[in-house]
Each structure stands twice: as structure tokens, then as C-alpha cells.
Amino acid sequence: MLEKRVMHQIRNAVKALEGYQNAEPLSRFLTKFYKSNRQMGSTDRRVTSRLCYNYFRLGRAFTDLAVEEKLVVAEFLCEQQSDIVAVHYPAWNSEITQSVTAKIALVEERYGKFIHEVFPERSQLSSEIDTSEFLPSLFVQPKLFIRVKREKLPEVLRILERAEVVHEHLGEQTIAFPNGFNVASIRKIDGMYEVQDLSSQKTQSDLRLQAGEKWWDCCAASGGKSLMLLDRCPDIQLLVSDVRFTILRNLEERFQQAGFRPTDYRQKILDLSKPVTYLMQGEQFDGILVDAPCSGSGTWGRTPEMMAQFDPKSLTRFTDLQRNITKNVLPFLKSGGQLIYITCSIFADENEAITDYIQEDLGLKLIKQEHLLGYHDQADSMYIAHFQKS
Ligand SMILES: C[S@@+](CC[C@H](N)C(=O)[O-])C[C@H]1O[C@@H](n2cnc3c(N)ncnc32)[C@H](O)[C@@H]1O
């Protein structure tokens, strides 16, 4: 019976993996896959998603193994209980609750060294990244984090406790939930929080903000960092911009849900890969936030399919864009103003090398740079550098 069920689970996962063409995020593909395979019930869908995500957590390792065998290895490394391991490799079943490091050793006993093959372009990693901690963390699904509005924290904590929801209050405004938790199902806290990774929440801890200051979030996307700025200091004058019109529409919706009115901020569509002087009417800002487009390599724990797909040549496209964006916003920063450069990358070319460029070529003074190493906390890893214009 168990064997039959496991065969069925593997068949579903293999079918999904064969259909996935790498052209879109795995989550989007799986939603479509389940729509066109309506016979799959909720358990089938849950197990298929888990198997596919675990499969991609092996990154570029085990390329010579059959998909079925790779699934067994992935389940062993990523899970604490697995019928697939129990059926296909019972010798590992009693070891499955061991630490990831111990399980890596067991896998290496059977297949030889593999851990350094998981992550692409390891030689490019910022020197701050400790691979002995980072690589094993790739087999652990990150947690879900929310940032609660300052004034709503006691109420949110009360509601979560009454509803007996498993959560950790990590201090200040941050609450963590086990991975896979559907926070939207707690309707009573609607509008009181934003889903935002722990490291992302830490990017503004050192920021000095004063009422009346003019700030520009120039790669705003749907406004995660901007909402945090306004939460810290609602009386700043905020401009948000992004190259994509559709994304700013999402921002408007999100700001509205968070209780902000369209008059609380201004928005522009700006392509900062080119100079934008003619569109900025001589504006000057006290602070500019550059949350730059990047490889996203610090977030691949959430999107492990990207590890296998990543094309190292795309790094130059990102680093050129990062240089151009920082250069093109600089004329609009007041003298004495702050520039905050952020990536969710762990590659030195997108982090320290851009910081060197901003200091040496653009002439800004580096105040502080920091890697927010999420692998200690089941969170994303990010980089932040804080500059001042003389
Ligand atoms: C890392 S995301 C920003 C995330 C956002 N700040 C947040 O906290 O949710 C980078 C953004 O840069 C934007 N971007 C990409 N190319 C750009 C360009 N040439 N000019 C301006 N923005 C650009 C992307 O559309 C994307 O929304």
C-alpha cells in the first residue's frame, strides 16, 4: 500500500518536473500544472510541490542521477520524515531526523563529495559568506516573516495567541511562522502587517530619517521598503519610482491596503539605466534608496529552481544596471544626503564591487556596509551599503 502510494507520488513529481521549462517561477508553473491536472487532490498537490522544491534544492549536484533517485536524496536531506526514503532507501530512514550536516556526510558516504556542486558560481561569493553554513542552509526551507505595524503589535500578538497559531515574536515588529504557513488565513490581522523577509526588515535599522525630509525609493517594485520608510517616519516626503508601470499599480494597491492615501506619496515611471534629468525637474533628495535589480542569489532558498537555471553571463547585465542606476540617481542627491544601496545577492560583483564603484568613481563616502546573513535564521541573505554625498 505504502509502496503504491510512493510510486504515485514520484510519478506526479516526475510529470511536473518534465513539464517545467524554466521559463517562469516554479510556483507559477505548479499553479498552472494543478489547474490542468484537476484529478490531483490537495494531498497530491502538496506532496508534488514539496518533492519539486526539494529536487531543486540539490541545485547543480547529481546531474548524472535519474530523477527518481535524485528525489530520494533530496527528500532525505530536506525532510524529517519521508515515505519515499522509507520505501526506496530504508537504511537512511532511521537517520532522517539527524542534522543536515550529518545527513550530508551520509549522502557523501554513498555518492562521494557533492556539496560544492550545489550552488553555481561559488567563486563569486562575497568573502563574508561562510560556505560551511550557507550550503547546508539551502536544504532547509526558509521561514515566513511578517513586519507588523508599530501600533498594531500588541493586538496582532493577542490575536495569534488566542487563535493558538504557532509563531515566534523575534522582537520589535517581526514575527516568524513555520514555512508554508498561510498567514492570510488569519483574517483578523488583515491590514496590520506586511509579509517581508527578516533580512529585508533589518535594512533600515541604521537609517536616520527626519520629518519633512525628501526621500526617493527609485526601485520601488510593490513598495516593501517604501512602506517600511513610512512606518518609521510617516512625515517624510516620498517619491516612489520603478521602470515597470504594472508594478507601480501593485504598489498603489498595497499602499491603500496599508492605509496610505495617494496624496501621502508621489510616483513616477523611470528607467534609470539612462540619465533622467529631463524628467526630474531639478528635484533634490535628502535620501535615495537603491534596492537594485540583482541576481537574487540571497533568496534562492525560497526559489531553489533558480540555482539550476542561473546563467553566470547574466551577472554582467545586473552589474551594468547597478552601476548605471546609482550613477543616474546621484545628481538628485543633496550634498550631505544619504544613499542606501541594497541587494538580495551574495555575489561580490553585485555588492562589494559596486560599493567600490560608488566610492571611487562616484565619489561618495562609505559610512557602513553589511551582509545580513539570513542563513542563521532561515531567512534571505542581503547586502546593504550606506553612503553620504560630500
Ligand atoms: C529588488 S527589486 C525592488 C524591491 C522593492 N524595493 C521592495 O522592497 O519590494 C528591483 C526593482 O528594480 C526595478 N528595475 C529594474 N530595472 C530598472 C531600471 N532600469 N530602472 C528603474 N528600476 C528598475 C525592477 O522593476 C524591480 O522592481
The ligand as an SDF file (V2000), in Angstrom:
LIG
                    3D

 27 29  0  0  0  0  0  0  0  0999 V2000
   14.8550   44.2350   -5.8910 C   0  0  0  0  0  0  0  0  0  0  0  0
   13.5220   44.8880   -6.7290 S   0  0  0  0  0  0  0  0  0  0  0  0
   12.9390   46.1240   -5.6210 C   0  0  0  0  0  0  0  0  0  0  0  0
   12.1620   45.5650   -4.4450 C   0  0  0  0  0  0  0  0  0  0  0  0
   11.4190   46.6140   -3.6380 C   0  0  0  0  0  0  0  0  0  0  0  0
   12.2280   47.7380   -3.2920 N   0  0  0  0  0  0  0  0  0  0  0  0
   10.7870   46.0240   -2.3860 C   0  0  0  0  0  0  0  0  0  0  0  0
   11.2580   46.2840   -1.2660 O   0  0  0  0  0  0  0  0  0  0  0  0
    9.8080   45.2850   -2.5200 O   0  0  0  0  0  0  0  0  0  0  0  0
   14.2780   45.8140   -8.0060 C   0  0  0  0  0  0  0  0  0  0  0  0
   13.3360   46.6690   -8.8290 C   0  0  0  0  0  0  0  0  0  0  0  0
   14.1340   47.3910   -9.7680 O   0  0  0  0  0  0  0  0  0  0  0  0
   13.3480   47.6400  -10.9080 C   0  0  0  0  0  0  0  0  0  0  0  0
   14.1960   47.9640  -12.0690 N   0  0  0  0  0  0  0  0  0  0  0  0
   14.7780   47.1170  -12.9510 C   0  0  0  0  0  0  0  0  0  0  0  0
   15.3970   47.7950  -13.9260 N   0  0  0  0  0  0  0  0  0  0  0  0
   15.2100   49.1040  -13.6550 C   0  0  0  0  0  0  0  0  0  0  0  0
   15.5810   50.2980  -14.3270 C   0  0  0  0  0  0  0  0  0  0  0  0
   16.2670   50.2680  -15.4710 N   0  0  0  0  0  0  0  0  0  0  0  0
   15.1940   51.4810  -13.7890 N   0  0  0  0  0  0  0  0  0  0  0  0
   14.4850   51.5190  -12.6320 C   0  0  0  0  0  0  0  0  0  0  0  0
   14.0920   50.4160  -11.9650 N   0  0  0  0  0  0  0  0  0  0  0  0
   14.4450   49.2250  -12.4620 C   0  0  0  0  0  0  0  0  0  0  0  0
   12.5800   46.3210  -11.0980 C   0  0  0  0  0  0  0  0  0  0  0  0
   11.4040   46.5500  -11.8530 O   0  0  0  0  0  0  0  0  0  0  0  0
   12.3170   45.8840   -9.6540 C   0  0  0  0  0  0  0  0  0  0  0  0
   11.0120   46.2330   -9.2790 O   0  0  0  0  0  0  0  0  0  0  0  0
  1  2  1  0
  2  3  1  0
  2 10  1  0
  3  4  1  0
  4  5  1  0
  5  6  1  0
  5  7  1  0
  7  8  2  0
  7  9  1  0
 10 11  1  0
 11 12  1  0
 11 26  1  0
 12 13  1  0
 13 14  1  0
 13 24  1  0
 14 15  1  0
 14 23  1  0
 15 16  2  0
 16 17  1  0
 17 18  1  0
 17 23  2  0
 18 19  1  0
 18 20  2  0
 20 21  1  0
 21 22  2  0
 22 23  1  0
 24 25  1  0
 24 26  1  0
 26 27  1  0
M  CHG  2   2   1   9  -1
M  END
$$$$
